[in-house]
Amino acid sequence: MIYPSIDKILNIVDSKYALVYIVSDRSKQMTKTGYYQMPIQNYKSSKNIGRALEEVYEGLIHVNKKM
């Protein structure tokens, strides 16, 4: 099972497409800079893509919704 659940994250982000864009961009940033918003041991995922999902779920990445 994926943590965090995609259904829970879609309450934060409007669409799956926007989620993919946000998470892939953040994952690339993590790989390039090595900067993580939480201590590395607090992440449940070992891969950057999962860590980016966790950051969105925890509210560390703010998503502006269109009106």
C-alpha positions in Angstrom: 0.0 0.0 0.0 1.2 3.5 -0.9 1.7 6.0 1.9 0.2 8.5 1.9 -2.9 7.4 0.1 -3.5 9.1 -3.3 -7.2 9.6 -2.3 -6.2 11.7 0.7 -3.7 13.8 -1.3 -6.4 14.5 -3.9 -8.2 16.4 -1.2 -5.2 18.8 -1.2 -4.5 18.9 -5.0 -7.3 19.3 -7.5 -6.2 16.7 -10.1 -4.0 13.8 -10.6 -2.2 15.6 -13.4 -1.3 18.5 -11.1 -0.1 16.1 -8.4 2.2 14.4 -10.9 3.7 17.7 -12.0 4.2 18.9 -8.4 5.7 15.7 -7.1 8.0 15.1 -10.1 9.3 18.6 -9.8 9.9 18.3 -6.1 11.6 14.9 -6.5 14.0 16.4 -9.1 14.8 19.2 -6.7 15.6 16.7 -3.9 17.9 14.8 -6.2 19.7 17.9 -7.5 20.1 19.8 -4.2 19.9 17.1 -1.5 17.6 19.4 0.5 14.7 17.7 2.4 12.1 19.6 4.4 12.0 17.0 7.1 14.8 15.0 8.8 15.6 12.0 6.5 14.7 9.5 9.2 11.1 10.9 9.4 10.3 9.9 5.9 8.6 6.5 5.4 9.6 6.2 1.8 13.1 5.5 0.7 12.7 7.1 -2.7 12.4 10.8 -3.5 9.1 10.5 -5.4 7.5 9.0 -2.2 9.2 11.6 -0.1 7.7 14.4 -2.2 4.3 12.8 -1.8 4.7 12.8 1.9 5.7 16.5 1.9 2.5 17.4 0.0 0.5 15.3 2.4 2.1 16.9 5.5 1.4 20.4 4.1 5.1 21.2 3.5 4.4 22.0 -0.1 1.7 24.5 -0.6 -0.6 24.1 -3.6 -2.4 27.1 -5.0 -5.8 26.1 -6.3 -7.3 27.8 -9.3 -10.6 29.5 -9.0 
